Amino acid sequence: MTQKSDCQLPYRRIVVKFGTSLLTAGTKRLNPERMASLVNQLSWLKKQGADLVVVSSGAIAAGREKLGLAKKIGSIPYKQVLASVGQGRLMNIYESLFDKQGITVAQALLTKIDLSNRHGYLNARNTLLALIELNVIPIINENDVVAIDEIRERKFGDNDNLSAMVANLIDADLLIILTDIKGLYTADPNRHPEATLIPVVKKIDADIEKLVSGSTSGLGTGGMITKIEAAKLATVCGVTVVIADGREAGILQEVAAGKDVGTRFLPVKSGLDSRDRWMLSGLRTKGKITVDSGAATAVKKNNRSLLAAGVKAVEGNFKRGDIVNIVDIKGQRLACGITNYTSEELQEIKGLHSNDIAAKFGPDFSLEVVHRNNLVVV
């Protein structure tokens, strides 16, 4: 096995996401020159000692080109056919380009279902980490042949969010989302020429989310809004995220070296273990618990368990042991955790103090709705 050199970059483990519009250079077919440029940059990062994982779109575009179809096909089965035909072609191009650099790549097709189950999550994690240890670059795509979420272009299931899940999965230091725009602007630059680039975002709040509502881009399923969703998911788990223009020469080297290009989203937490990252991913979230200000302070600032007395409202249908989001009265997500109550039980005991719960249900009922050991603060 090839021994790795010490990483010469500020980030050791990096996930890079390529969108369809980038890989096709804005056309309806994969652009070999663009892909070669990106692979050359990845190879340079690899030779600096970086651990790399690539999340790549482009299978449907490759399938359309292979079959000689000029028009888009709207129905889901035909898009799945295009993905099936195109995925092999996409990987063939990557393998050919990386072979020239002496680098081995591996294909990994994932779906939300694969990662929703804790065992599946760990299996995927172990496989990817083993590939990294062997100096192989995993190239990941949504399994479009079976994943209906992606084909229907829903928000969850696009490769932007998949890249964030992968970054969390392998404990990445940096997620680079390359697109055909320089980063996040104060307004849509296609409609507002006076818009300016935002170089750094310390926290993704409601104001940041408003900037991208309704934005779209190119041939892919993800517009800027899905990139912000991905950045929010990754940064809350301790990953730095950069959205940058993949058309710029040497962009990957500049981002990985920490230079001021694109928009950099700073991590809001660090040191989370795999279990906490999985819980925060939202893959298995079954409901939502709204709490009052006192409970919000106890959970967010004082590292306390959530008690029934602070619960104001319950949404969703969940069982004991399910993961739920905990939000304040404004709807702001505070934490997520494993509930000790079903949604029906919690509807009965919300607002009750511990003594009242014991008197009503007996001593076997847990006093904590979510114990602090099973709770992750956002």
N, C-alpha and C positions, 0 to 999 in steps of 0.2 A: 504493500500500500504506500502511495506517495505521502511523504511527510509534508505537513503544511509549514510554511514560514510564518513568522509573527506578522500579524496584520499591521500594515503601514498606514492605515486609515483610522479616523476617529470612531468609525462604526465597524464592528466585526461581522455581524450577521445581518444581511440585507435582503429584503424582498423587493423585487422590481416588478411592476405591473405595466404591461403594454396593452393599449386599447386597439380596437379594430381600425379606427380612423388613422392612428399613427402608423400601424403596420401596412396599411394600404396607401399611405401618403395621400389620402383624400380621394382615392379612386375606388373602383369596384373590385380590385384584385390586389393580392399581396404584392408589395414592392420589394424586390430582391435587394436593391441598393440600400433601402432604409433598414431592412432586417440585418444586412451585413454590417452596417454601421453600428447598430445596437449590439450585435453579438461581439464585435470587436471591442466595444467599450466594456461589456460584461467580462470579456476575457482579460482585459487589463485589470479590472477590479479583482478578478480571481487570482491573478498573478501577484497582487498586492497582499494576498492572504485572506481576503474576504470570503465568508461563507455566503453563497448565493442561492436564492430560490426565485424562479421566474413564474409569474402568473400571466398567461398570454391568452388574449382573445384571438379572433381571426379565423376560426374553423369554418364558420358559415360562409365567410367571404371566399375562403380557399375552395370550399365545395362548389360554390356558385361558378367560380372561375374554371374549375376542373370539368364541370358538366356543360360549360359554355352557355350558361343562362345569363342573359342580359338584364332581365327584369327581376325585381324582388318577388319572392313568393311569400304570401301572407300566412298560409295555413301552417299550423304547428307541425303536423306530420312531415310536410315537405321541408321545413326548416330543420327538422331532426335528421332527415336524409342528407341535407347539405352538410350538417355538422359531422355526420358519420363519414361522408366522403372526404370532407375537408380536413378532419383532424389528422389523418394519416399524412396528408400532403403538408400540413403545417409542421408536423414533427419531422418529416423528411427534410424540409428546408433547414430547420434548426439543427438537426443532426449533421447535415452536410457542412453547415457554416462552422459549427463548433469543432467538428473533426479537424478542420484546417488549423485550429488553434490547439489541438491536442487535448481537448476537453470532452469528457463523456457526459451525456445528458440522459435523463430518464423521464418518461411520461407518467403523469399522475392525474387521473380524472376524478374529481370529487363532486359530491352533491351535499346539499344542506343536511340530508338525512344521514349521510356518512358521519358527519361531525356532531349531529344532535345527540346521538347515543354516546354516553361517556366512554364505553369500551371502544367504539368506533373512533372516537376522538383520539384516544390514547394510541390505538393501532396506527392511525394516520400519522400522528406525531412521531412515534417510534420509527416508522418507515422513513419519513423525511429526514429525521436526524441521522439515521443510519446511512442514507445516501450522502448526506453532507459529510459525514465522517469518512466516507470512501472517496471524497473529492468529486462526487458526481453533482451536477446541477439539475435538480428536479424542475421540470417545466409543467406547470399545473394549469388545467383549464376546468371550467364547469363541464360536467358530463351532460352535454346538451341532448344526447340521444334519449336520456331518461328524465332529465331535470326540466320539468314543465315551467318552473318559476322563471328560468332564464329565457326560454323561448317566448314566453308571454311578455317579456320585458317588464316584469315587476321590479320594484325597488330592491327587494331582497332576493338574491340569486344572480345579480350582475357580478362581473369579475372585479369591480372596485371593492365591493364588500367582501368578496371571496379573498382578495389579497389581504385585507385587514384580518380576516379570520386566520389565514395562513401565517401572517406575521405574529399573531397571538399564539398560534399553535406551536411554533418553533422558538418562541422567546426571542424574536428578532429585535435588533437595536434600531433599525431604520426601515421604513417602508417608502419606496419611491414610486409615485404614480405618475407615469409619463403620458401626456396627452398632446393635443394640438393647440394648446393655449398656455401662456407663460405661468399661470397660477390663478389664485383667487383675486378678483378685482373688486373695487368698491361698487361696481355695477357691471352689467353685461357689456363687455367692450364691443360686441358686434352691434349693439343698439346705441351705446353711449360712448362716443369716441373720447370723451373727457375722463372716462374711468381710469383709475390708477391702480397699480398692482399693490397688494397688501403683502409685505415681505415676511412678517411673522404674526402668527396667531397664538396667543398664550392659552386661550380657552375657547372652545366652540360653544357659544351661547346662542340665545334666540336671535340676537342681532346678526351674527354671522350666518345663521341658517336662513334668515330673511333675504340675504344678499343673493342666494342661489335658487330660491324657490321658483320653479317653473323653467329653469335653464335646461337646455339639451345640447347635444353635440353629435354630429357626424353619423357614421354607419352603425356604431355600437349601441349597446343597451344602456350605457351609463352616461348621463350628463354630469355637470358639475355638482348637482345635488347629491348624487350617489357617491361622489368623491369626498364630499364633506361628511356624509354618513360614515364612510370608511375611515376617514381621519378621526372622527369622533370615537369610533369603536377601538381603533388602534391606540390612540393617545391615552385613553382611559386605562389601558393595560400597560402603559409605560413605554410605548413605541413612539419614536419621533417619526413624523410623516412629512414628506415634501411632495407637493404637486408642481410639476415643471413641464416645460415644452420639450418634448422628445425630438423635435426637429432640429434643435440646436446642436451643433457639433460639440462633442465631448461633454454633453450635459450630465451623463452619469458620473463621470470622474469629478466634475465640479460639485455635484450634490453630495457624493460620498465623502469628498474632502472637507465638507462643511462650509463651502463658499456660499455667499449670499445670492442665490439664484432661486427662482420660483417662489412659492409660498411655503414656509416652514411652520408646521404645527407642533408645538412643544408638548411633550408628554406631561400628563397631570398626575400620574402615579408611577411608582417603580417598585421593583422587588416582589411582584406578584408571582405566586406559584401557578402551576398548570391548572389546578382545580379552580382557583379564583378567576383566571383568564377565561376558562370555559364557562363559568357562571356568568361573567360579565358579557360574554359574546351574545347573549340573548337567544341562543339556539334552542334552549329548552324552557324559555320563559312561558308560563301558563296563565299568569294573571297579574293584577296590580293592586297594591294596597296604598291608600292615601292616608297620611298621618297628620296630626296636628303639629303646631310649632314646637311644643314641648318634646314630643317624640322625635321630631326631626332633629332637634339639637342633641338629644340623647344618642341617637344613632350616628349622626354625622360628625359631631364634635367630641362626644364623650365615650365613644366606643361601647355603647350599651346595647343590650338586647332590645328588640321591639316587643313591647307589652300591649295587650289588648286595649288598655285604657287609652292609648294614644291613637287608636285606629278610628278613622272617620268614615271611610268608604272602602268597599271591596268590589273589584271588577274581575270578570273571568270565571272560569270553571276549573278549579284546581284541587288536587288531592294532597294529603300529607306527603311530604318528601319532594313536592314539586318546587321549581324555582319561580319566585315572584319578584316583580319590581316593587320598590318602595319609593313613593313620590310624596312631595309636600303638597300643600293645599293649592299651590299654583301649577301643579302638574310637573314640577321639576324633579327629575330622577335623582334620588339620594343614594340609593344602594340597591342591591339585589341579594336574595338569600333563599334558603331552603325553609319552607314553611312547616310548622308543626301541626297546622290545622287545615282542614278542607275549607273551600270557599263557603260552603253552607254553614259549617261550624263557626267560622269567623264572622259571618253575618249575625249570628246569635250573640256572640260575646263581644263584639266591637264596642268600645267605650266602657266596658266593665273593668273594675279593679280586680286584683288577684283574689282577694277574699271572696268576692261575689262569684267568681268563676268556680272556685273550689266548692262553694256552697251549692251552686247550681248543677255542676257536672261531676263532682267528686274529686278526690285527690289525685286520680290517675291522669288528669288532663295537665299538660304542660303549662306552666305559668308564662313562658315566653312564646310569642307568636313566631318569631324568628330569633334563635339564639345567636349571640354575637360570634360564636365560633363558626357559624354557618352563614355569615353575613359579610358581604364585600361592599365597602363604601366607594361610591364613584368619586 
